[in-house]
Amino acid sequence: MRIAGPKERPGPGTQAPGAWPAARLLLLFMVVNFADKAVLGLAGPEIMNELGLSRGQFGSAQAAFFALFSLSAIGVSLLTRRIRSTVLLLAMALAWSAAQLPMLWPTAGLGVLIATRVLLGAAEGPAAPVAAHHLYGWFAQRDRTLPTAVLLVGAAAGVALAAPALTWVIAAWGWRWAFGSVGLAGLGWALVWALRAREGPLAPPVADPAGTVEHDAGPPLARILTSPSVLAAGFACFAVYWHISAQLTWVPDYLHTALGWSPGATGLAVAAGSLANAAVLLTHGLLARRASARRGRPGLLPEGSGAGLLMLGAAAALAVFVAGPPWLKLPMMCGPIALSAPMMTVGQTACARIAPAHRRGAVLGIVVGLSSVGAVVSPLVLGRIVDGATGAAAGYERAWLLTAALLAFAGVLVAALLRPDRDAHRLGVPGEEAT
């Protein structure tokens, strides 16, 4: 885990040996991470039936996952100045894997479910920002969009793989083993990471216990976090987290209850939607890399791609859940509704561009921690909207109308405020300084 000195740093447009193997390991990390998140939604109908839960109670269990998610994302990300990201990622994987296993106990009920979801959320909260911080230790600023997209593809792939696989596990062995299987998968990844992980040559040095590592002063953390670009990216990611959490929690129940789909068909539809997310993220990343190579600077203007895709995602959500006839719902779920997903790539790369390397982990963690509040609120609010409606179909229409409005407003903010190059210049952070 030795950190390379300045003479070993790769130049712009190049990657150090081991960069893409590290990205592939982190891709698998995110696959397991989002399989962990998806398991509750996929097993939702069986859990509600066996434990006798209302949708409001079930939404509370899903929201419990995010009870410490934000605080943990912020707190652990601040530790990246003192503890190497390889160690932090290993500890997270071990903790979240262990948190799944108590649900195998036959008498574990709502209390255990909530407690384990709180622990799981605390372990998984810092996953995305710390993984991105580790990844950026391997890739220079201008080359980050594609590997960031690959990292986030793991989220979509985790759901895509989990949906049919966990549906089969639930049918064959019961919903409790769905929790057990993702816990075992996490332990397997942790073993491989412990054997193969190392820091990248662009990773900033960590402080010793006395905190004596010297860094350029750079702008204060508060000035970075209150810059227009970070505020716009944070709210946009809030809207996307809201959207993702709503999909993971309520789309299986919507398809099963409101549309009458079978569990098998529901699992395949969720998987298809997640594959669409992955395809959109990869396409956006590849286009950004081409633009970067052509122009010699970071590609696809965030304010252009992020704002436009958020607007299109909002329109697709309306078409699917409010105005769309049944024959249109599945094609729209497997394509246009995924268009808001690249905002996560845009948001992370924009914030990393503004932050000096020694503040990058903290900035990413704080932005993720605060924006992920959307994932906390979404299951609670939408569950109560559906419970309070005259029928499930009408309730879901109202819930997704609200979701579409959030995405559209986020698109307006991104178009108006997200200018990372301008804000980096104003803060005195040169381009490649934001590594």
N, C-alpha and C positions, 0 to 999 in steps of 0.2 A: 504494500500500500504506500510505497514511496511517492512523494509528490515531486514532479519534475521541476527543475529550476528554469529560469527564463531562457537559457540557451537551448533548452530542449523543446521549447514551445513551437508547435507547427505554425506556419504562416497562414494568412487568410486564404481560403479556398482549398486547404488541405486538411486531412485528418490524421491524427497520430495512429500508429498501429494499435489495434484493440478498440478503436472508437465504435465501429459498428457491432462487434461482438458485445460490447457493453450495452449498446442500444437494444440489441436483441434480448439480452437478459432482462433489461428493464421493461421491454415489451411484455415478456412473460410475467414479470412482476405485476404489471397493470392488468393482465388477463386474470390472474388469480384475485387481485384486488376487487375487480368489478364482478367476478363470479360470486365473491363473498357478498357484495351489495345486492346482487340480483336474486339470491336464494330466497329471501323473505317474500318478495313479490311473487315469485314463481310458485312458492308453496302456500301463498296467501289463502286461496279458497279452502284448502285442506286444513290449514291452521285455524282459520275462523270457524270452520265447521266442527272440528274436534274440540277446540277450547271454548266454543260458544261466544265468540267475540263479535261485536258490532264493527262496522267499518271505522267508526270513530276510535274505538279501542285499538283496532289494528293499525290505524294511522298513527296512534300514539306510540305503538311498538316500533314502527318504522322511524318515526321522528326521534326515538330514543337513541338510534344509531348516531344521530348528529348532535346529541346533547353535549358531548365533550369534543366533537369533531373540530370545531373552529378553534377552541382554546388549545387543543393539542397541536393543530396545524401551526398555530402561531408560536407556541412554546418550544416545540421540537425544532422548528425551522430556525429559531434564534440560537439553538445549540450548534448549528452548522459552523459557527465561528470557532467552536472549541472541540467538537467531536467530528471525526471524518464521516462523510456521508455513507461510506460502505458499512460502517458500524451501525449507524442509525437505521439504515434500510434493513439490515439483518434483524435488529431488535424488533422493528415493526412487524416483519413477516412472522417471526416467532410468536409475538403477542397476539396478532389477529388470528393466527391458526389455532392457538390454544383457546381463544375466546369462543370458537365455534363448537368445541367438543361437548360442553355441558348439555347441549340440547339433545344429545343422544340418550340422556337419562330418561326412562319412560315416564316418570312422574313430573318432569320439568314442564311448568306451565307458563302463564303470562308473566309472572314475576321474574322467573329465570330468563325468559325470552328478553324482557326489557333490560335486565342487568347485563346479559351477554351482549346485547346490541350496543349498550353504552360503552362497554369495554372494547368491543370491536371498532366502534367509531373513534374512540380515543387512539387506538392503534393504527387506524387507517387514515385519520385526518391529515397527518403530515406526508402521506405517501406520494401524492402528485408533486408538491413543491420540492421535496427533498430529492425525488427521482429526477426532476428537471434540473435541479442544482447540480446533481452528480453528472447528468448528461452534458451539461454545459461546461463541465471540466474537460470534456473530450472534443467539443466542437467550438470553433470560433464563431463570433457573433453573426457573420454573414451566412454561415452554413447551418444555422440552428432550426430553420423552419421545418425542413423535412424530418430530421430526427425528432423534433417535438411532435410533429404529426404522427410519426411512428409510435412514439410513447403513448399518445392519446388513442391511437388505434387499438392499443391493448385494452382500453376501456370498452370499446365497442365489441372487440373480439371476445372479451370475457363474457359479455352478455350473450353474444351469438353462440358461443360454445356452451355456455351454461344452460341456455334455454332448452334445447333438446336433450342435453345430457342429464340435467337435473330433473326434467320432466320424466325421463325414463327411470331415474333413481327413485323418484317419488312414487311412480306407479309400481315399481318392482319391490322396493324395500320400505317405503313410507317416507313421509316428509322429514322425519328426524335425521335420516341418513343423508339427506341433501346437505344439511349443515355439516355432518361428519365428513363427507367426501371433499368439500371445499377446504375444510381444516387440514386434512391430510395432504391435499395438493399444495397448500401453503408451506407445510413442513418440508415437502420435497424441494420446492424452490429455494427455501432457506438453506438447505444442505448444499445445493449447487452454488449458491451465492457465497457461502462461507469458504468454499474451496477455490473459487475463481475470481472473486471481485478484487479490483484495485482502483485507485484514484487515477483520474486523467491528468495529463500534463498541464492543462489550463486551470486545474482546481486551485483555488487560493489556499495558502497555508493556514493551518489551524493554530489557535493560540494554545500556549502551554497553560497549566492550571493557574498560573499567576496572571494570565492574560497579557503576556509581554510581546506578542507578535505585532510588528509594526505594519500599519496600513497607511496609504494615503488618506488624508482626512476626508476628502470628497464632501458632497452635500450632506447635511443632516438627514437622518432617516425620516423625520417628520416632513421635511420639504419634498422628499421623493414621494411619500405616500399621499401628499395633498396636491401633487401636480395634476393638471387636468387629464392627462393621459391615463394615469393610474386610477383616478376616480372613475373615468369613463369605462376603463377596462374592468374595474371591480364591479360596477353595477351590471355591465353586460354579462360578466361571468355569474353574477347573482341570478340573472334571468335564465342563463343556460343551466345552472345547477337546479333551479326550480323545475325547469323543463325535464331534465334528466331524472330527477327524483320522482316527478309525477309519472313519467313513463315506467320507471322500474316498479313503482308501487301500484299504480292503478290501471295501466293498460291491460295486464292479464285479466283483472276483474272486469274491466269494461268489455273486452272481447267476449268473455265467458258469460257475464250477467246481462249486459245490455244487448249484445248481438247474438247470444246463444251459441257461441263457438265451443267446440270440444276442447278439453285440456291439451290434447296433442296438437290440434290446429293452432291453439293459442300460443303454445311453445314455439312452433315453427314461425308464426308471424312475428313474435318478439325477436327471434333469431334473425329473421330476414331484415327487420328494421335496424338491428344492430350492425348487420353486414353493410347496410346502406350507410350508416354512420361511418364505418371504417372506410368505405369507398370514397366518401366525400372528403374525409380527413386526408387520405393519401393523395387524392387528386389535387386538393388545395396545396399540400406540401410540395408535390412535384412541380406544379405550376409556379410556386414561389421560388423553388430552386432554379428553374429555368430563367425566371425573371432576374434572379440574383446573378446568375452567370452572365446573362446578356448585358446587364447594366453595371456589374461590378459592385453592387451594394445589396443589402437585404431586400428580398423580393416582395411582391404583391403588397401594395400600400395597405397597411392595416385598416385605415379609416375607410378605404374603398371596399375591400373584400369583406371585412367584418360587418360593416353597416349593411351592405347589400344583402349578405347572406342571412343576417338576423331578420331583416324585413321579409325575405322570401320564406324563411322558416315560420314566421308568424302567420303569413298568408296560408301556408300549407297546413298549419295546425287548425286554422279556421275551416279549411276545406275538408279536412279529415273528420273532425269531431263536432262540427256545428252544421255545416251546409252539405256535406258530402253524402251522396247516396251510397248504399252498401257496396255496390260494385266498384266504387272509386276508393274506398277506404284502404284496402290492402296495398294497391299500387302507390298511393300517396304515402303510406307509412313506410314503404320500402324505397323511398326516394326523397321527394321534396321536404318532408318533415325533418330530415337529417341535416338540412342546410345550415342550421344555426350552430352545429357542432364545431366548425373551424374557429369560432370565436374563442374557444379555449386555447387553441394554438396562437392565434393573434394576440390574445391577452397576455399569455406568458412571455412570448418573445418581445412584445412591446415593453412590458415591465422590466424584463431582463436588460433591454437596451438602455433603459434609463438608470439602472442601478449599477454602481461599481461592483466589482467581483466580490469584495468582502462584505457587501450588504445584500447581495443577490438572494441568498437563501432566506434571509429575514424578510425581504420585500415580497418574494414569491409566497412565502408561508403566510404572511399577514394578509395579502390579497386573497389567497385561497381561503384562509380561515374566515375572513369577513364575508366574502361572496358566497361561501358554502352555507351561510345562514338561510339562503334560498332553499336549500335542500331540507333544512330543518322545518321551515314553515310550510312548505308545499304539501307534504302528506297530511298535516293537520288541517290546513285550510280546505284543501280539496276534498278530503274525507268528510268534513262537516258540510260542505256544499252539497255533496251527493246525498248524504244522509237526510238533509233538510229539504230536498226536492221531492216532487210528487212521484217521481220514478227515477230509476238509475240512469236511463238514457238522457232524461232532461237534466239531471244533476251533472252528468259528465259534460254535456254541452256548455253549461255555465262555467264549469271548472276550466275547460279548455279555452273558452272565450277569454277568461282572465289571463291564462298562460300566454295566449297569442298577444294580448295587449302589453304584457310585460316585455316580450321579445321585441315588439314593434317600438316601444319607448326606448329600449336599450339601443336599438339600431339608430334612432335619432341622436342619442347622446354620443354614440361612437362616431357618427358622421360629423358632429359638431366639435368634439373635443379631443379625439384620439390623434395626437400628433407626437409620437415618441421622439423623432429626430429633433423637433423644435424644443420639446421640454428637456431633452438631454443637453442640448446646446445652452439653454437658459440656466440649467443647473451646473454647467461646467463639466459635463461628463463627455469626453470625446468618444467617437464611435467605437473603436476597438477597446476602449477602456471598460466598456460595459460588457465584459466577458464574464 
